[in-house]
Amino acid sequence: MSGHSKWANIKHKKGKQDALRGKIFTKIGKEIAVAVKEGGANPESNSRLRDAIAKAKANNMPSDNIKRAIQRASGELGNVNYETIVYEGYGISGVAVIVECLTENKNRTAGDIRHAFDKFGGNMGTTGCVSFMFDKKGLIIVEKDDSIDEDELMMMALDAGAEDFSSEEDAYEIITSPEDFSSVREALEAQGINFAQAEISMIPTTYTKLDNESAVKFEKMIDMMEDNDDVQNVWHNAEFPDGWGE
């Protein structure tokens, strides 16, 4: 299946993020704080922090917010130990779903995620039940505009170490290995390229097409999960109906 399905899903997700900007900033702030706790407050020596900052910028998080998140991190997380936990399961129509969380209370988070699956016709599974249907990759999305030359961008990306470059309907999609993500992103950033999305992602190798009725139910499940403060990322292999969310 073409990469268009990926971008359609990303674009759809981005629209929801625009509507929930404050909550997105809070989640990214949490990600920045964990990165600072793990590797220090200097982005130059902390690649996880650099990646979190890039994600923040791609989501239009103001520089002042990013700076404050870094400054607050050590104090805020002094007595809180967040743990990364990944849940897997199936949504309606057998859509594969991976939910990545940062939590200080595993029991609460597991209960919340299980409830979201159950409420909308899905079920939470065991570790590994759907992750084999995804590849962990660096994903960089650059929206098309007249100032960007496709061939030039492709050469920049491939020269920097990208694995793949594709031109979708209204964006360019750059895929990297997880290990090369930071260096490719930084090389493009140095050339003045702005990103609609830049993060390590779980990219589906196959997709499950939804009809309108199933899509409505599935979207409600994803919204419930993304509204949870413990949830950092939700990845899935749903292909929404044509024109969905426009």
C-alpha positions, 0 to 999 in steps of 0.5 A: 500500500502506498505511503499516502495512507501513512501521511493521511493518518499523520495529517488526521492526527495533526489536526487533532493535535492542533485542537489539543495544543495545550495537552500536547505541550504538556506531554512533550514537556514530560518527554523533555523532562524524562530526557533531561533526567536521563541524560542531562540538560545539555542538548548537545550531549543528550540525543534524546533531549535533542529529539524531544526538542525537535518533536516540540518544534514540529508541534509549534511549541514556543521556544520559551516553553521548551526552555522552561520545560528543560529548566524545570525538569530536574526539580519537577521530577526529583521525586517522580520516577516515570516509567515507559510502558508500551501496551498492544492490542486490537481496535475495532475490525482488528486494527493493530494498536500500540500505545506508549505511555510515561507513567508513575502508576502502572496499575492506573495506566493499564486499567485506563488503557484496557478500558479504552480498548474494551469501551470501543470494541477492541481488546488489549493483548500481550506484549508482541501481539501486534508490534511485529506488524510495525517497523520502528523508524525515524519519520520526518514529514515535510509539507510541500510548498513552492520554496522546497525543491523535491530533488534537492530535498531528496538528495539532502536526505539521502546524503545525510543517511535517510533510508527512503524518500517519498513524495506524497499528495501534499508532503514529503516523507523521509524514513530513517533507521532509529540510529540515524534519525538524529543525524538526518534530522539535524542535517536537514534542520541545518539547511533550514528545513521545517518539519510537520513531524519529526520523531521515532515512530512505529510505521505499519507494514500492512494496513486495515481499511475501515468503513465510516461506521468503524472509523467513527468508533475507532477514532473515539477510542484513539481520542480517549487514549490520547486524552489520557495524560499518561499516553505519549504516543498511539500508533495504529495501522488503520486506513481511514475512508477517503476524505476522512477528517477533512 
